[in-house]
């Protein structure tokens, strides 16, 4: 087992952020989440039919997170045993696969560009790849709202949370978090099929995101003060007034922060598989949601990544650097 110093963890995490920013998730390279998905699907086929669904769901969560943690620990330990620099590189690459700032930004841009060009059908198709709701009949405001909500929510899931766990426990703990998040995205639904079986996965994901979500909310409030187009005061007020109305104890925080900062309303009615679902409304409908709000939300995400990178760099220089 390897133990890195604080200076090494900071540098490895910064390298992981740089890797994500430069190359993201190349499609030709194997991605750990793909393997996680296959493992979850395989175990689900054996565990879901059982009568004790909640117990089996707990077992699924324990197996998947433990295996992902163990494999990552073994790989990074082996790499470090072969050569310290190889250990650093393996850890940085594995952590980079748990974050997705570049991928999230590119997905949002794939929605924004068709909207900017007036190609609503193409925008609907692009947004359908990043949300679970029905998109065939969304207007421009609906498509824009879906993209903004996705970027806001995933600011926690795809960026801040994995970084927090990478700093606490390196690549193994970051990968454990990604496994928990993948479990939630696959079986953590409140429907007849997964209500009991996915209970443990959903609750564990809530636990792991609890602190990172609140860190994200605070940083979004700070960043909202840095531009004329966003409001720091409204971001804070929206979190205080609306975040608790969201069905998730964590997702409502970044979504409410973005809604308040931009002066728009998120949430409301969505359709999933033809079934209407009413979500809490977050923020105030001061104006319709528009395509430019996607750009503003991506800007908040980008500036957040620079803020965190700068903070980690300062920590390294001030406390443990040269």
N, C-alpha and C positions, 0 to 999 in steps of 0.2 A: 504494500500500500504506500502511496506517495503522499507527502505532506509539503505543500508549497508555503513559502513565507508570504506575508502581506504584499510585499513589493512584487513578487512573482505573480500572485493572483491578479493584482491590478494590471500588470503588463499583459498577461494572458487575456484578460477580459477586454482590454483596449484593442488587442490584436484581433479578437473575435469580432468586435464591432467594426473594425476596419475591413476584415474579410467580408462581412455581410454587406457593408457599404460598397465594396468594390465588385464582388462577384455574386452576391446573393445566394440563391440556391440553383446552381446550374442543373438543367434537366438531365444531362448525361451522367452526372455523378449520383451514386446511390444516396438516398436520404433516410436518416434514422426513422423519421415519422412514417415512412412507407412500411418499414419493417414492423413498427409498433402497430400500425393498422392491421397488418396481416396477422400478427399474433393475437390481437384483440378479437378479430373476426373468427379465428380458429378456436380460441377458448370459448367464445360466446356460443358457438355451435354445440359445445359439449356441456356448458354450464347453464345456459338459459332454459333448456327444457325441464330442468329439475324443479321439484316442488318448492324447495326452500330458496326462493329467488333472491331474497335480501342477503342471506348467508353466502350464496354463490356469487352475488355481486361483490361482496366484501372480498371473497377469495380472488375474484378476477382482478380487483384493484391491487391487492397485495402482490399477486404473482407478477403482473405487468410492471408495476413500478419497481419491484425488487429486481426483476430480471434486467430491466433497462439500466438501473443503477449499477448492478453487478457487472454487466458487460462493459459499460463505460469505464468503470473503475479498473477492470482487467486490462482493457485496451490502453488506457493512459499509463497504467503502471508498467506494462510491457514496453511501451514506447520510451518511457523514462529510463527503464532498465537498460535498453539498447543504447540510448544516448540522451542526456538531459535536454538538448535542443529538440530532439524528436518528441520528447514528452511534452515540451511547451507547444510545439506545432500541433500535435494530436489534440491536446486540450483546447487550444484556440479554435481549431477547425470544428471540433465537436460542439463547443459552446456556440459557435457561429450558426450551426444548424438549428439551434433552439430559438434563435431570434430571427425576425423577418421584417426589419424596417424597410429594406430595399424592395422586397416582394410586396409588402403592403402598399408602399408608395406607387409601385408600378401597376398594381391591380387597380388602385384608385384612379390613376391616370388613364388606364384603359376604359374607364367609365366616363371620365371627364371629357376626353378628346371627342368621342362621338356626340356628346351633348353640345359641345362647343360648335361642332359642325352641323348641328341640327339633325343628326342621325339617331333618332330616338330608339328605333328598333335595335340598332347595334349597341346602344348604351344599355338597353334592357338585357340583351344577351350577355354583355360584359359583367353587369352587376349580378346576374344570376349565378355566376361562377364563384361569387364571394359571399352570398347570403343564402339562407334557407327558404326565404319567403317566395311566394309566387310573384313573378316580375312581368308577366306577359301583358298586363293591362296598366302598368304604372305610367304615370305622366312624368314630365321632367322633374317636378318637385319630388315625386315619390322615388324616382331613381336616385336623385341627389341625396335625399334623406337616407336611403338605404346605404349608400356609399359612405356618407358621413358617420352614420352609426357604427358601421363596421370598422372604419379606421379608428374611431374613438375607443370602442370596446377593445380592439386588438392592440391599442397602445399599451395596455396592461398585459394581455395574454401573450403577445408576440414580441414584447420588448422589455418592459420594466421587470416583470416577474422573473423571466429566465435570467436576466442580469443580476437581480437580487440574489438568486440561488447560486449563480456562478460565483459571486463574490463570497458567499457564505461557505460553499462546499465544492467549488470548482466544477469541472465538466460532469462528474457523476450526479451531483445534486441538481444541476441545471437540466440534465437529461431526465432525472426522476420527475422534475416539474413538467417537462414537455410530455412525458408519458401520462401524467395525471390529467393534463389539459386535453390530450388526445382521447383519453378514455371518456372524459366529459363530453367531448364533441361527438363521440360515436354512440355512447349508451346513456348519457346523462339527461335523457328527455323525460318530461312529465306526461307520458302517455301510457296507454294500457300495456304496451309491450315492455317498457323500460322503467315504469314508475318504481317498482321494487328492486328489480335487477340493477338498475343504474343509480340507485340511491347512494351507495357508498362512493361511486366515482364522482357524482355531482357534489356531494358534501366535501370530499377531500379536495376537489378543485376549488371550492369556495374557501376552504381553510387556507390553502396555499396562496390564493390571490388576495386574501384579506388585507394584509399589510401593504403589499405592492400597489393595490388599487388606491389606497389612501395616500401613499407617497405620490402616485401619479396625479391624483386630484390636486394636491398641494402644488406640484410643479406646474400643472396646467394653469392654475390661478396666477402663479408668478409670471409665466410666459404670456398670459393674456394681457398683462400690464405693459408688455414691451411693444405693442403695436396699436396704431390708431384705429384699426378695424376690429379690434377685440376689446372686451371689457373685463378687467380683473374683478371689479365689484360684482358684476352680474354673474360671473363664473362661480364665485363663492356663494352668492345668494341662491343660485340654481342648485348647487350641491346640497346646501342646507335644506332647501325647500322641497326638492323633487327626488333626490337620489334614492331615498328610502322607499319610494313608491315602485321602483323597478323590481321585478321578480327575483333578480339576482342581487345578493348583498354587496356585490362588487361592481358589476357592469354599469350600474346606474351612476356611479361616481364620475368616471371619465365622460360618459355620454351627457350627463347633466352639466358638467364643466364646459364641454364644447358648446352645448346648446346655449348656455348662458353667455359664454364669451362671444359667440357670434350673433346673439340676439335672435335666435330662431327656436322653433319647437320641434323636438324629436319624439319618437314613439308614436302612440296612437294605434290605429287599426291596421293590421297586416293580415294577409291570407297565406295559409300554409296548407298545401295540398287541397285547395278549394275550401278549406275551413277557416272562417273568420276568427281572428284572435285579437282581442283588445288589450293593448299594452298601455301602461301609464304614460301620460304626456309629460315630457321633460322640457322645461324652459317656457318661453312665452312666444306666442305667434305674432311677433312684431312685424314680420314680413314673411312672404313665402320662402321656402328653402330653394336655393338656386344652385346651378352648377359651380359657380365660383366658391360656394361654401366647401366643396370638396377640396379645392386648392388651399383654402384657408386652414382646413383641418389637417391636410398633409403638411402644411407649413408649421403648424403646432407640433406635429410629430417630429419633423426634421429638426426644429429648434430644440425640442426636448432631447433628441439624441446628441446634439452638440453640447447642450448643457450638461448632460451626464458625462459625456466624454471629457469635457473640460474639467468637471469636478473630479473625475477619477485621475486625470493627469495632474491636477493640483495636489491631490492627496499624495500621489507618488513623489512629486518633487518636494513637497513640504515636510512629509513625515518619514518616508522610507526611500527616497531617491538618492541621487548622487550628492 
